[in-house]
């Protein structure tokens, strides 16, 4: 069953963030990931959302998300991500 990765992002360094974003797609292909949505917050209608950007990726399953996140290719990008932005990543199963 599909699984989803949602990232909430607050960029601190636009140049480093651009570098990170340009390198992530190459880490996703072997895990069957598909970008579903990337956007900037327009308005918070209820509750609190401190981050200004969100990304949603679909993977074939939770094991693929875990494999991608633990992969050497993605792990090499984490220092760039951490220098560039505050990011919260969460995975969700797609059982409805």
PDB file of N, CA, C and O in Angstrom:
ATOM      1  N   UNK A   1       0.848  -1.177   0.000  1.00  0.00           N
ATOM      2  CA  UNK A   1       0.000   0.000   0.000  1.00  0.00           C
ATOM      3  C   UNK A   1       0.890   1.234   0.000  1.00  0.00           C
ATOM      4  O   UNK A   1       1.974   1.209   0.583  1.00  0.00           O
ATOM      5  N   UNK A   2       0.457   2.305  -0.638  1.00  0.00           N
ATOM      6  CA  UNK A   2       1.307   3.493  -0.710  1.00  0.00           C
ATOM      7  C   UNK A   2       1.536   4.109   0.662  1.00  0.00           C
ATOM      8  O   UNK A   2       0.745   3.940   1.589  1.00  0.00           O
ATOM      9  N   UNK A   3       2.635   4.821   0.754  1.00  0.00           N
ATOM     10  CA  UNK A   3       2.976   5.550   1.971  1.00  0.00           C
ATOM     11  C   UNK A   3       3.414   6.947   1.551  1.00  0.00           C
ATOM     12  O   UNK A   3       3.839   7.163   0.416  1.00  0.00           O
ATOM     13  N   UNK A   4       3.306   7.876   2.466  1.00  0.00           N
ATOM     14  CA  UNK A   4       3.553   9.281   2.147  1.00  0.00           C
ATOM     15  C   UNK A   4       4.563   9.874   3.114  1.00  0.00           C
ATOM     16  O   UNK A   4       4.583   9.556   4.303  1.00  0.00           O
ATOM     17  N   UNK A   5       5.390  10.734   2.574  1.00  0.00           N
ATOM     18  CA  UNK A   5       6.343  11.495   3.371  1.00  0.00           C
ATOM     19  C   UNK A   5       5.940  12.949   3.247  1.00  0.00           C
ATOM     20  O   UNK A   5       5.822  13.479   2.142  1.00  0.00           O
ATOM     21  N   UNK A   6       5.729  13.594   4.388  1.00  0.00           N
ATOM     22  CA  UNK A   6       5.368  15.008   4.395  1.00  0.00           C
ATOM     23  C   UNK A   6       6.468  15.761   5.111  1.00  0.00           C
ATOM     24  O   UNK A   6       6.868  15.406   6.220  1.00  0.00           O
ATOM     25  N   UNK A   7       6.947  16.799   4.463  1.00  0.00           N
ATOM     26  CA  UNK A   7       7.970  17.661   5.038  1.00  0.00           C
ATOM     27  C   UNK A   7       7.436  19.062   5.217  1.00  0.00           C
ATOM     28  O   UNK A   7       6.850  19.638   4.300  1.00  0.00           O
ATOM     29  N   UNK A   8       7.641  19.608   6.403  1.00  0.00           N
ATOM     30  CA  UNK A   8       7.306  21.009   6.685  1.00  0.00           C
ATOM     31  C   UNK A   8       8.631  21.735   6.843  1.00  0.00           C
ATOM     32  O   UNK A   8       9.509  21.281   7.576  1.00  0.00           O
ATOM     33  N   UNK A   9       8.777  22.863   6.158  1.00  0.00           N
ATOM     34  CA  UNK A   9      10.081  23.481   5.969  1.00  0.00           C
ATOM     35  C   UNK A   9      10.053  24.972   6.250  1.00  0.00           C
ATOM     36  O   UNK A   9       9.121  25.674   5.858  1.00  0.00           O
ATOM     37  N   UNK A  10      11.093  25.451   6.937  1.00  0.00           N
ATOM     38  CA  UNK A  10      11.366  26.882   7.086  1.00  0.00           C
ATOM     39  C   UNK A  10      12.799  27.108   6.633  1.00  0.00           C
ATOM     40  O   UNK A  10      13.744  26.695   7.304  1.00  0.00           O
ATOM     41  N   UNK A  11      12.954  27.763   5.496  1.00  0.00           N
ATOM     42  CA  UNK A  11      14.274  27.974   4.887  1.00  0.00           C
ATOM     43  C   UNK A  11      15.011  29.097   5.609  1.00  0.00           C
ATOM     44  O   UNK A  11      14.452  30.162   5.875  1.00  0.00           O
ATOM     45  N   UNK A  12      16.298  28.830   5.924  1.00  0.00           N
ATOM     46  CA  UNK A  12      17.166  29.846   6.536  1.00  0.00           C
ATOM     47  C   UNK A  12      18.215  30.356   5.556  1.00  0.00           C
ATOM     48  O   UNK A  12      18.619  31.517   5.627  1.00  0.00           O
ATOM     49  N   UNK A  13      18.658  29.499   4.645  1.00  0.00           N
ATOM     50  CA  UNK A  13      19.719  29.839   3.692  1.00  0.00           C
ATOM     51  C   UNK A  13      19.263  29.393   2.303  1.00  0.00           C
ATOM     52  O   UNK A  13      19.333  28.209   1.973  1.00  0.00           O
ATOM     53  N   UNK A  14      18.801  30.332   1.500  1.00  0.00           N
ATOM     54  CA  UNK A  14      18.197  30.009   0.204  1.00  0.00           C
ATOM     55  C   UNK A  14      19.179  29.314  -0.739  1.00  0.00           C
ATOM     56  O   UNK A  14      18.781  28.404  -1.467  1.00  0.00           O
ATOM     57  N   UNK A  15      20.421  29.710  -0.743  1.00  0.00           N
ATOM     58  CA  UNK A  15      21.402  29.095  -1.643  1.00  0.00           C
ATOM     59  C   UNK A  15      21.649  27.634  -1.269  1.00  0.00           C
ATOM     60  O   UNK A  15      21.676  26.764  -2.139  1.00  0.00           O
ATOM     61  N   UNK A  16      21.827  27.371   0.007  1.00  0.00           N
ATOM     62  CA  UNK A  16      22.031  25.979   0.431  1.00  0.00           C
ATOM     63  C   UNK A  16      20.776  25.146   0.212  1.00  0.00           C
ATOM     64  O   UNK A  16      20.853  23.971  -0.149  1.00  0.00           O
ATOM     65  N   UNK A  17      19.624  25.764   0.433  1.00  0.00           N
ATOM     66  CA  UNK A  17      18.369  25.044   0.205  1.00  0.00           C
ATOM     67  C   UNK A  17      18.234  24.687  -1.274  1.00  0.00           C
ATOM     68  O   UNK A  17      17.795  23.582  -1.596  1.00  0.00           O
ATOM     69  N   UNK A  18      18.593  25.576  -2.162  1.00  0.00           N
ATOM     70  CA  UNK A  18      18.541  25.295  -3.604  1.00  0.00           C
ATOM     71  C   UNK A  18      19.476  24.130  -3.949  1.00  0.00           C
ATOM     72  O   UNK A  18      19.129  23.281  -4.770  1.00  0.00           O
ATOM     73  N   UNK A  19      20.648  24.088  -3.333  1.00  0.00           N
ATOM     74  CA  UNK A  19      21.574  22.981  -3.556  1.00  0.00           C
ATOM     75  C   UNK A  19      20.952  21.661  -3.099  1.00  0.00           C
ATOM     76  O   UNK A  19      20.970  20.672  -3.831  1.00  0.00           O
ATOM     77  N   UNK A  20      20.409  21.657  -1.896  1.00  0.00           N
ATOM     78  CA  UNK A  20      19.771  20.455  -1.351  1.00  0.00           C
ATOM     79  C   UNK A  20      18.647  19.981  -2.272  1.00  0.00           C
ATOM     80  O   UNK A  20      18.598  18.808  -2.642  1.00  0.00           O
ATOM     81  N   UNK A  21      17.754  20.881  -2.637  1.00  0.00           N
ATOM     82  CA  UNK A  21      16.613  20.526  -3.484  1.00  0.00           C
ATOM     83  C   UNK A  21      17.051  19.979  -4.836  1.00  0.00           C
ATOM     84  O   UNK A  21      16.406  19.088  -5.390  1.00  0.00           O
ATOM     85  N   UNK A  22      18.130  20.503  -5.358  1.00  0.00           N
ATOM     86  CA  UNK A  22      18.595  20.038  -6.669  1.00  0.00           C
ATOM     87  C   UNK A  22      19.177  18.625  -6.601  1.00  0.00           C
ATOM     88  O   UNK A  22      19.212  17.919  -7.609  1.00  0.00           O
ATOM     89  N   UNK A  23      19.630  18.214  -5.423  1.00  0.00           N
ATOM     90  CA  UNK A  23      20.275  16.909  -5.271  1.00  0.00           C
ATOM     91  C   UNK A  23      19.340  15.808  -4.778  1.00  0.00           C
ATOM     92  O   UNK A  23      19.645  14.628  -4.948  1.00  0.00           O
ATOM     93  N   UNK A  24      18.220  16.164  -4.177  1.00  0.00           N
ATOM     94  CA  UNK A  24      17.308  15.159  -3.623  1.00  0.00           C
ATOM     95  C   UNK A  24      16.694  14.251  -4.692  1.00  0.00           C
ATOM     96  O   UNK A  24      16.640  13.042  -4.467  1.00  0.00           O
ATOM     97  N   UNK A  25      16.229  14.755  -5.838  1.00  0.00           N
ATOM     98  CA  UNK A  25      15.579  13.859  -6.800  1.00  0.00           C
ATOM     99  C   UNK A  25      16.404  12.629  -7.174  1.00  0.00           C
ATOM    100  O   UNK A  25      15.837  11.551  -7.356  1.00  0.00           O
ATOM    101  N   UNK A  26      17.696  12.757  -7.291  1.00  0.00           N
ATOM    102  CA  UNK A  26      18.535  11.607  -7.636  1.00  0.00           C
ATOM    103  C   UNK A  26      18.508  10.534  -6.549  1.00  0.00           C
ATOM    104  O   UNK A  26      18.771   9.366  -6.834  1.00  0.00           O
ATOM    105  N   UNK A  27      18.196  10.910  -5.316  1.00  0.00           N
ATOM    106  CA  UNK A  27      18.143   9.929  -4.223  1.00  0.00           C
ATOM    107  C   UNK A  27      16.795   9.213  -4.172  1.00  0.00           C
ATOM    108  O   UNK A  27      16.679   8.176  -3.517  1.00  0.00           O
ATOM    109  N   UNK A  28      15.792   9.734  -4.838  1.00  0.00           N
ATOM    110  CA  UNK A  28      14.431   9.203  -4.740  1.00  0.00           C
ATOM    111  C   UNK A  28      14.114   8.119  -5.770  1.00  0.00           C
ATOM    112  O   UNK A  28      13.319   7.219  -5.496  1.00  0.00           O
ATOM    113  N   UNK A  29      14.722   8.197  -6.936  1.00  0.00           N
ATOM    114  CA  UNK A  29      14.322   7.350  -8.069  1.00  0.00           C
ATOM    115  C   UNK A  29      14.330   5.867  -7.730  1.00  0.00           C
ATOM    116  O   UNK A  29      13.361   5.166  -8.022  1.00  0.00           O
ATOM    117  N   UNK A  30      15.383   5.384  -7.130  1.00  0.00           N
ATOM    118  CA  UNK A  30      15.466   3.936  -6.873  1.00  0.00           C
ATOM    119  C   UNK A  30      14.453   3.445  -5.852  1.00  0.00           C
ATOM    120  O   UNK A  30      14.220   2.242  -5.736  1.00  0.00           O
ATOM    121  N   UNK A  31      13.851   4.363  -5.115  1.00  0.00           N
ATOM    122  CA  UNK A  31      12.863   3.994  -4.096  1.00  0.00           C
ATOM    123  C   UNK A  31      11.433   4.147  -4.597  1.00  0.00           C
ATOM    124  O   UNK A  31      10.487   3.927  -3.840  1.00  0.00           O
ATOM    125  N   UNK A  32      11.263   4.518  -5.858  1.00  0.00           N
ATOM    126  CA  UNK A  32       9.929   4.619  -6.447  1.00  0.00           C
ATOM    127  C   UNK A  32       9.118   5.790  -5.946  1.00  0.00           C
ATOM    128  O   UNK A  32       7.888   5.742  -5.963  1.00  0.00           O
ATOM    129  N   UNK A  33       9.779   6.841  -5.501  1.00  0.00           N
ATOM    130  CA  UNK A  33       9.083   7.998  -4.939  1.00  0.00           C
ATOM    131  C   UNK A  33       8.575   8.921  -6.043  1.00  0.00           C
ATOM    132  O   UNK A  33       9.174   9.033  -7.112  1.00  0.00           O
ATOM    133  N   UNK A  34       7.466   9.569  -5.755  1.00  0.00           N
ATOM    134  CA  UNK A  34       6.859  10.518  -6.682  1.00  0.00           C
ATOM    135  C   UNK A  34       6.512  11.800  -5.918  1.00  0.00           C
ATOM    136  O   UNK A  34       5.863  11.753  -4.873  1.00  0.00           O
ATOM    137  N   UNK A  35       6.949  12.936  -6.447  1.00  0.00           N
ATOM    138  CA  UNK A  35       6.588  14.223  -5.852  1.00  0.00           C
ATOM    139  C   UNK A  35       5.122  14.515  -6.168  1.00  0.00           C
ATOM    140  O   UNK A  35       4.733  14.579  -7.334  1.00  0.00           O
ATOM    141  N   UNK A  36       4.313  14.690  -5.125  1.00  0.00           N
ATOM    142  CA  UNK A  36       2.898  14.999  -5.313  1.00  0.00           C
ATOM    143  C   UNK A  36       2.597  16.469  -5.166  1.00  0.00           C
ATOM    144  O   UNK A  36       1.725  17.005  -5.850  1.00  0.00           O
ATOM    145  N   UNK A  37       3.322  17.130  -4.267  1.00  0.00           N
ATOM    146  CA  UNK A  37       3.008  18.536  -3.983  1.00  0.00           C
ATOM    147  C   UNK A  37       4.215  19.225  -3.375  1.00  0.00           C
ATOM    148  O   UNK A  37       4.922  18.655  -2.544  1.00  0.00           O
ATOM    149  N   UNK A  38       4.434  20.440  -3.795  1.00  0.00           N
ATOM    150  CA  UNK A  38       5.409  21.316  -3.150  1.00  0.00           C
ATOM    151  C   UNK A  38       4.802  22.714  -3.213  1.00  0.00           C
ATOM    152  O   UNK A  38       4.397  23.172  -4.281  1.00  0.00           O
ATOM    153  N   UNK A  39       4.742  23.387  -2.072  1.00  0.00           N
ATOM    154  CA  UNK A  39       4.149  24.723  -2.089  1.00  0.00           C
ATOM    155  C   UNK A  39       4.467  25.531  -0.853  1.00  0.00           C
ATOM    156  O   UNK A  39       4.974  25.022   0.146  1.00  0.00           O
ATOM    157  N   UNK A  40       4.149  26.819  -0.958  1.00  0.00           N
ATOM    158  CA  UNK A  40       4.318  27.755   0.156  1.00  0.00           C
ATOM    159  C   UNK A  40       2.955  27.982   0.809  1.00  0.00           C
ATOM    160  O   UNK A  40       1.922  28.050   0.143  1.00  0.00           O
ATOM    161  N   UNK A  41       2.992  28.095   2.132  1.00  0.00           N
ATOM    162  CA  UNK A  41       1.760  28.315   2.894  1.00  0.00           C
ATOM    163  C   UNK A  41       1.107  29.634   2.465  1.00  0.00           C
ATOM    164  O   UNK A  41       1.771  30.665   2.360  1.00  0.00           O
ATOM    165  N   UNK A  42      -0.174  29.580   2.225  1.00  0.00           N
ATOM    166  CA  UNK A  42      -0.938  30.781   1.913  1.00  0.00           C
ATOM    167  C   UNK A  42      -1.544  31.369   3.184  1.00  0.00           C
ATOM    168  O   UNK A  42      -1.485  32.578   3.408  1.00  0.00           O
ATOM    169  N   UNK A  43      -2.129  30.500   4.014  1.00  0.00           N
ATOM    170  CA  UNK A  43      -2.800  30.972   5.223  1.00  0.00           C
ATOM    171  C   UNK A  43      -3.008  29.793   6.166  1.00  0.00           C
ATOM    172  O   UNK A  43      -3.277  28.678   5.721  1.00  0.00           O
ATOM    173  N   UNK A  44      -2.885  30.037   7.465  1.00  0.00           N
ATOM    174  CA  UNK A  44      -3.216  29.021   8.466  1.00  0.00           C
ATOM    175  C   UNK A  44      -4.660  29.280   8.868  1.00  0.00           C
ATOM    176  O   UNK A  44      -4.989  30.340   9.403  1.00  0.00           O
ATOM    177  N   UNK A  45      -5.508  28.310   8.608  1.00  0.00           N
ATOM    178  CA  UNK A  45      -6.938  28.482   8.869  1.00  0.00           C
ATOM    179  C   UNK A  45      -7.351  28.008  10.251  1.00  0.00           C
ATOM    180  O   UNK A  45      -8.382  28.430  10.775  1.00  0.00           O
ATOM    181  N   UNK A  46      -6.544  27.126  10.847  1.00  0.00           N
ATOM    182  CA  UNK A  46      -6.852  26.614  12.173  1.00  0.00           C
ATOM    183  C   UNK A  46      -5.572  26.072  12.782  1.00  0.00           C
ATOM    184  O   UNK A  46      -4.766  25.461  12.080  1.00  0.00           O
ATOM    185  N   UNK A  47      -5.374  26.280  14.054  1.00  0.00           N
ATOM    186  CA  UNK A  47      -4.193  25.761  14.736  1.00  0.00           C
ATOM    187  C   UNK A  47      -2.944  26.562  14.419  1.00  0.00           C
ATOM    188  O   UNK A  47      -3.011  27.737  14.056  1.00  0.00           O
ATOM    189  N   UNK A  48      -1.795  25.899  14.564  1.00  0.00           N
ATOM    190  CA  UNK A  48      -0.509  26.560  14.351  1.00  0.00           C
ATOM    191  C   UNK A  48       0.293  25.803  13.307  1.00  0.00           C
ATOM    192  O   UNK A  48       0.309  24.572  13.312  1.00  0.00           O
ATOM    193  N   UNK A  49       0.945  26.508  12.427  1.00  0.00           N
ATOM    194  CA  UNK A  49       1.847  25.936  11.434  1.00  0.00           C
ATOM    195  C   UNK A  49       3.008  26.915  11.276  1.00  0.00           C
ATOM    196  O   UNK A  49       2.914  27.883  10.522  1.00  0.00           O
ATOM    197  N   UNK A  50       4.098  26.656  11.989  1.00  0.00           N
ATOM    198  CA  UNK A  50       5.212  27.603  11.965  1.00  0.00           C
ATOM    199  C   UNK A  50       6.025  27.577  10.673  1.00  0.00           C
ATOM    200  O   UNK A  50       6.750  28.529  10.382  1.00  0.00           O
ATOM    201  N   UNK A  51       5.912  26.496   9.894  1.00  0.00           N
ATOM    202  CA  UNK A  51       6.719  26.380   8.681  1.00  0.00           C
ATOM    203  C   UNK A  51       6.010  27.007   7.484  1.00  0.00           C
ATOM    204  O   UNK A  51       4.783  26.989   7.393  1.00  0.00           O
ATOM    205  N   UNK A  52       6.794  27.554   6.578  1.00  0.00           N
ATOM    206  CA  UNK A  52       6.220  28.265   5.436  1.00  0.00           C
ATOM    207  C   UNK A  52       6.074  27.400   4.188  1.00  0.00           C
ATOM    208  O   UNK A  52       5.348  27.777   3.268  1.00  0.00           O
ATOM    209  N   UNK A  53       6.741  26.260   4.134  1.00  0.00           N
ATOM    210  CA  UNK A  53       6.682  25.410   2.947  1.00  0.00           C
ATOM    211  C   UNK A  53       6.344  23.977   3.335  1.00  0.00           C
ATOM    212  O   UNK A  53       6.612  23.534   4.452  1.00  0.00           O
ATOM    213  N   UNK A  54       5.747  23.262   2.379  1.00  0.00           N
ATOM    214  CA  UNK A  54       5.403  21.854   2.579  1.00  0.00           C
ATOM    215  C   UNK A  54       5.724  21.088   1.307  1.00  0.00           C
ATOM    216  O   UNK A  54       5.590  21.608   0.199  1.00  0.00           O
ATOM    217  N   UNK A  55       6.151  19.841   1.485  1.00  0.00           N
ATOM    218  CA  UNK A  55       6.369  18.924   0.370  1.00  0.00           C
ATOM    219  C   UNK A  55       5.716  17.597   0.722  1.00  0.00           C
ATOM    220  O   UNK A  55       5.761  17.163   1.873  1.00  0.00           O
ATOM    221  N   UNK A  56       5.101  16.945  -0.284  1.00  0.00           N
ATOM    222  CA  UNK A  56       4.474  15.644  -0.091  1.00  0.00           C
ATOM    223  C   UNK A  56       5.002  14.704  -1.173  1.00  0.00           C
ATOM    224  O   UNK A  56       4.924  15.006  -2.364  1.00  0.00           O
ATOM    225  N   UNK A  57       5.541  13.559  -0.744  1.00  0.00           N
ATOM    226  CA  UNK A  57       6.038  12.532  -1.651  1.00  0.00           C
ATOM    227  C   UNK A  57       5.272  11.244  -1.408  1.00  0.00           C
ATOM    228  O   UNK A  57       4.927  10.921  -0.271  1.00  0.00           O
ATOM    229  N   UNK A  58       5.007  10.508  -2.485  1.00  0.00           N
ATOM    230  CA  UNK A  58       4.383   9.186  -2.359  1.00  0.00           C
ATOM    231  C   UNK A  58       5.434   8.126  -2.669  1.00  0.00           C
ATOM    232  O   UNK A  58       6.164   8.230  -3.654  1.00  0.00           O
ATOM    233  N   UNK A  59       5.501   7.111  -1.824  1.00  0.00           N
ATOM    234  CA  UNK A  59       6.391   5.970  -1.986  1.00  0.00           C
ATOM    235  C   UNK A  59       5.527   4.716  -2.115  1.00  0.00           C
ATOM    236  O   UNK A  59       4.353   4.736  -1.747  1.00  0.00           O
ATOM    237  N   UNK A  60       6.091   3.641  -2.626  1.00  0.00           N
ATOM    238  CA  UNK A  60       5.313   2.398  -2.728  1.00  0.00           C
ATOM    239  C   UNK A  60       4.854   1.852  -1.373  1.00  0.00           C
ATOM    240  O   UNK A  60       3.795   1.233  -1.275  1.00  0.00           O
ATOM    241  N   UNK A  61       5.663   2.086  -0.324  1.00  0.00           N
ATOM    242  CA  UNK A  61       5.339   1.555   1.000  1.00  0.00           C
ATOM    243  C   UNK A  61       6.243   2.220   2.042  1.00  0.00           C
ATOM    244  O   UNK A  61       7.174   2.950   1.700  1.00  0.00           O
ATOM    245  N   UNK A  62       5.951   1.954   3.312  1.00  0.00           N
ATOM    246  CA  UNK A  62       6.744   2.553   4.394  1.00  0.00           C
ATOM    247  C   UNK A  62       8.194   2.073   4.365  1.00  0.00           C
ATOM    248  O   UNK A  62       9.100   2.835   4.701  1.00  0.00           O
ATOM    249  N   UNK A  63       8.426   0.823   3.968  1.00  0.00           N
ATOM    250  CA  UNK A  63       9.794   0.310   3.899  1.00  0.00           C
ATOM    251  C   UNK A  63      10.629   1.108   2.895  1.00  0.00           C
ATOM    252  O   UNK A  63      11.827   1.302   3.101  1.00  0.00           O
ATOM    253  N   UNK A  64      10.010   1.563   1.826  1.00  0.00           N
ATOM    254  CA  UNK A  64      10.725   2.377   0.835  1.00  0.00           C
ATOM    255  C   UNK A  64      11.102   3.736   1.414  1.00  0.00           C
ATOM    256  O   UNK A  64      12.189   4.244   1.142  1.00  0.00           O
ATOM    257  N   UNK A  65      10.221   4.323   2.203  1.00  0.00           N
ATOM    258  CA  UNK A  65      10.555   5.597   2.854  1.00  0.00           C
ATOM    259  C   UNK A  65      11.742   5.391   3.780  1.00  0.00           C
ATOM    260  O   UNK A  65      12.697   6.168   3.762  1.00  0.00           O
ATOM    261  N   UNK A  66      11.679   4.347   4.583  1.00  0.00           N
ATOM    262  CA  UNK A  66      12.760   4.062   5.524  1.00  0.00           C
ATOM    263  C   UNK A  66      14.070   3.803   4.773  1.00  0.00           C
ATOM    264  O   UNK A  66      15.121   4.317   5.157  1.00  0.00           O
ATOM    265  N   UNK A  67      14.003   3.013   3.711  1.00  0.00           N
ATOM    266  CA  UNK A  67      15.199   2.720   2.927  1.00  0.00           C
ATOM    267  C   UNK A  67      15.804   3.962   2.319  1.00  0.00           C
ATOM    268  O   UNK A  67      17.021   4.145   2.348  1.00  0.00           O
ATOM    269  N   UNK A  68      14.954   4.827   1.762  1.00  0.00           N
ATOM    270  CA  UNK A  68      15.432   6.094   1.192  1.00  0.00           C
ATOM    271  C   UNK A  68      16.096   6.942   2.274  1.00  0.00           C
ATOM    272  O   UNK A  68      17.205   7.442   2.089  1.00  0.00           O
ATOM    273  N   UNK A  69      15.403   7.101   3.409  1.00  0.00           N
ATOM    274  CA  UNK A  69      15.918   7.988   4.450  1.00  0.00           C
ATOM    275  C   UNK A  69      17.241   7.484   5.011  1.00  0.00           C
ATOM    276  O   UNK A  69      18.110   8.287   5.351  1.00  0.00           O
ATOM    277  N   UNK A  70      17.405   6.177   5.113  1.00  0.00           N
ATOM    278  CA  UNK A  70      18.637   5.595   5.650  1.00  0.00           C
ATOM    279  C   UNK A  70      19.739   5.428   4.599  1.00  0.00           C
ATOM    280  O   UNK A  70      20.880   5.122   4.948  1.00  0.00           O
ATOM    281  N   UNK A  71      19.414   5.624   3.326  1.00  0.00           N
ATOM    282  CA  UNK A  71      20.392   5.394   2.252  1.00  0.00           C
ATOM    283  C   UNK A  71      21.590   6.336   2.389  1.00  0.00           C
ATOM    284  O   UNK A  71      21.462   7.467   2.856  1.00  0.00           O
ATOM    285  N   UNK A  72      22.734   5.849   1.977  1.00  0.00           N
ATOM    286  CA  UNK A  72      23.954   6.668   2.019  1.00  0.00           C
ATOM    287  C   UNK A  72      23.798   7.923   1.175  1.00  0.00           C
ATOM    288  O   UNK A  72      24.316   8.982   1.530  1.00  0.00           O
ATOM    289  N   UNK A  73      23.082   7.811   0.056  1.00  0.00           N
ATOM    290  CA  UNK A  73      22.893   8.968  -0.831  1.00  0.00           C
ATOM    291  C   UNK A  73      22.117  10.081  -0.127  1.00  0.00           C
ATOM    292  O   UNK A  73      22.482  11.253  -0.219  1.00  0.00           O
ATOM    293  N   UNK A  74      21.043   9.706   0.577  1.00  0.00           N
ATOM    294  CA  UNK A  74      20.279  10.745   1.269  1.00  0.00           C
ATOM    295  C   UNK A  74      20.990  11.213   2.535  1.00  0.00           C
ATOM    296  O   UNK A  74      21.004  12.408   2.829  1.00  0.00           O
ATOM    297  N   UNK A  75      21.569  10.303   3.271  1.00  0.00           N
ATOM    298  CA  UNK A  75      22.283  10.682   4.492  1.00  0.00           C
ATOM    299  C   UNK A  75      23.367  11.730   4.193  1.00  0.00           C
ATOM    300  O   UNK A  75      23.626  12.604   5.021  1.00  0.00           O
ATOM    301  N   UNK A  76      23.993  11.645   3.026  1.00  0.00           N
ATOM    302  CA  UNK A  76      25.021  12.620   2.648  1.00  0.00           C
ATOM    303  C   UNK A  76      24.449  14.023   2.474  1.00  0.00           C
ATOM    304  O   UNK A  76      25.184  15.006   2.569  1.00  0.00           O
ATOM    305  N   UNK A  77      23.147  14.126   2.221  1.00  0.00           N
ATOM    306  CA  UNK A  77      22.517  15.431   2.028  1.00  0.00           C
ATOM    307  C   UNK A  77      22.010  16.068   3.320  1.00  0.00           C
ATOM    308  O   UNK A  77      21.722  17.265   3.350  1.00  0.00           O
ATOM    309  N   UNK A  78      21.904  15.291   4.367  1.00  0.00           N
ATOM    310  CA  UNK A  78      21.334  15.815   5.612  1.00  0.00           C
ATOM    311  C   UNK A  78      22.123  16.998   6.173  1.00  0.00           C
ATOM    312  O   UNK A  78      21.488  17.949   6.628  1.00  0.00           O
ATOM    313  N   UNK A  79      23.452  17.013   6.175  1.00  0.00           N
ATOM    314  CA  UNK A  79      24.152  18.207   6.666  1.00  0.00           C
ATOM    315  C   UNK A  79      23.817  19.468   5.869  1.00  0.00           C
ATOM    316  O   UNK A  79      23.743  20.558   6.438  1.00  0.00           O
ATOM    317  N   UNK A  80      23.616  19.330   4.572  1.00  0.00           N
ATOM    318  CA  UNK A  80      23.221  20.485   3.752  1.00  0.00           C
ATOM    319  C   UNK A  80      21.824  20.932   4.153  1.00  0.00           C
ATOM    320  O   UNK A  80      21.572  22.124   4.329  1.00  0.00           O
ATOM    321  N   UNK A  81      20.906  19.960   4.297  1.00  0.00           N
ATOM    322  CA  UNK A  81      19.534  20.277   4.706  1.00  0.00           C
ATOM    323  C   UNK A  81      19.505  20.998   6.034  1.00  0.00           C
ATOM    324  O   UNK A  81      18.817  22.007   6.188  1.00  0.00           O
ATOM    325  N   UNK A  82      20.266  20.472   7.010  1.00  0.00           N
ATOM    326  CA  UNK A  82      20.249  21.071   8.341  1.00  0.00           C
ATOM    327  C   UNK A  82      20.848  22.467   8.359  1.00  0.00           C
ATOM    328  O   UNK A  82      20.424  23.306   9.153  1.00  0.00           O
ATOM    329  N   UNK A  83      21.827  22.734   7.498  1.00  0.00           N
ATOM    330  CA  UNK A  83      22.402  24.076   7.410  1.00  0.00           C
ATOM    331  C   UNK A  83      21.457  25.042   6.704  1.00  0.00           C
ATOM    332  O   UNK A  83      21.496  26.248   6.949  1.00  0.00           O
ATOM    333  N   UNK A  84      20.611  24.509   5.829  1.00  0.00           N
ATOM    334  CA  UNK A  84      19.766  25.352   4.989  1.00  0.00           C
ATOM    335  C   UNK A  84      18.408  25.676   5.585  1.00  0.00           C
ATOM    336  O   UNK A  84      17.860  26.747   5.326  1.00  0.00           O
ATOM    337  N   UNK A  85      17.851  24.756   6.391  1.00  0.00           N
ATOM    338  CA  UNK A  85      16.459  24.921   6.796  1.00  0.00           C
ATOM    339  C   UNK A  85      16.140  24.124   8.046  1.00  0.00           C
ATOM    340  O   UNK A  85      16.851  23.190   8.419  1.00  0.00           O
ATOM    341  N   UNK A  86      15.053  24.520   8.678  1.00  0.00           N
ATOM    342  CA  UNK A  86      14.458  23.707   9.725  1.00  0.00           C
ATOM    343  C   UNK A  86      13.417  22.841   9.036  1.00  0.00           C
ATOM    344  O   UNK A  86      12.502  23.361   8.398  1.00  0.00           O
ATOM    345  N   UNK A  87      13.546  21.534   9.158  1.00  0.00           N
ATOM    346  CA  UNK A  87      12.679  20.609   8.433  1.00  0.00           C
ATOM    347  C   UNK A  87      12.121  19.564   9.391  1.00  0.00           C
ATOM    348  O   UNK A  87      12.859  18.956  10.167  1.00  0.00           O
ATOM    349  N   UNK A  88      10.831  19.368   9.326  1.00  0.00           N
ATOM    350  CA  UNK A  88      10.171  18.283  10.037  1.00  0.00           C
ATOM    351  C   UNK A  88       9.679  17.303   8.990  1.00  0.00           C
ATOM    352  O   UNK A  88       8.892  17.669   8.116  1.00  0.00           O
ATOM    353  N   UNK A  89      10.137  16.050   9.069  1.00  0.00           N
ATOM    354  CA  UNK A  89       9.703  14.993   8.153  1.00  0.00           C
ATOM    355  C   UNK A  89       8.893  13.968   8.933  1.00  0.00           C
ATOM    356  O   UNK A  89       9.268  13.577  10.038  1.00  0.00           O
ATOM    357  N   UNK A  90       7.778  13.534   8.349  1.00  0.00           N
ATOM    358  CA  UNK A  90       6.957  12.488   8.965  1.00  0.00           C
ATOM    359  C   UNK A  90       6.443  11.566   7.869  1.00  0.00           C
ATOM    360  O   UNK A  90       6.094  12.011   6.776  1.00  0.00           O
ATOM    361  N   UNK A  91       6.401  10.266   8.180  1.00  0.00           N
ATOM    362  CA  UNK A  91       5.871   9.300   7.222  1.00  0.00           C
ATOM    363  C   UNK A  91       4.477   8.862   7.676  1.00  0.00           C
ATOM    364  O   UNK A  91       4.159   8.856   8.865  1.00  0.00           O
ATOM    365  N   UNK A  92       3.662   8.497   6.689  1.00  0.00           N
ATOM    366  CA  UNK A  92       2.274   8.088   6.936  1.00  0.00           C
ATOM    367  C   UNK A  92       1.954   6.891   6.072  1.00  0.00           C
ATOM    368  O   UNK A  92       2.335   6.846   4.902  1.00  0.00           O
ATOM    369  N   UNK A  93       1.253   5.914   6.641  1.00  0.00           N
ATOM    370  CA  UNK A  93       0.810   4.824   5.785  1.00  0.00           C
ATOM    371  C   UNK A  93      -0.445   5.278   5.061  1.00  0.00           C
ATOM    372  O   UNK A  93      -1.181   6.137   5.546  1.00  0.00           O
ATOM    373  N   UNK A  94      -0.676   4.697   3.910  1.00  0.00           N
ATOM    374  CA  UNK A  94      -1.790   5.138   3.069  1.00  0.00           C
ATOM    375  C   UNK A  94      -3.004   4.255   3.137  1.00  0.00           C
ATOM    376  O   UNK A  94      -3.678   4.057   2.127  1.00  0.00           O
ATOM    377  N   UNK A  95      -3.307   3.710   4.313  1.00  0.00           N
ATOM    378  CA  UNK A  95      -4.447   2.786   4.401  1.00  0.00           C
ATOM    379  C   UNK A  95      -5.772   3.510   4.560  1.00  0.00           C
ATOM    380  O   UNK A  95      -6.812   2.873   4.730  1.00  0.00           O
ATOM    381  N   UNK A  96      -5.745   4.810   4.508  1.00  0.00           N
ATOM    382  CA  UNK A  96      -6.986   5.565   4.492  1.00  0.00           C
ATOM    383  C   UNK A  96      -7.462   6.012   5.800  1.00  0.00           C
ATOM    384  O   UNK A  96      -8.505   6.659   5.889  1.00  0.00           O
TER     385      UNK A  96
END
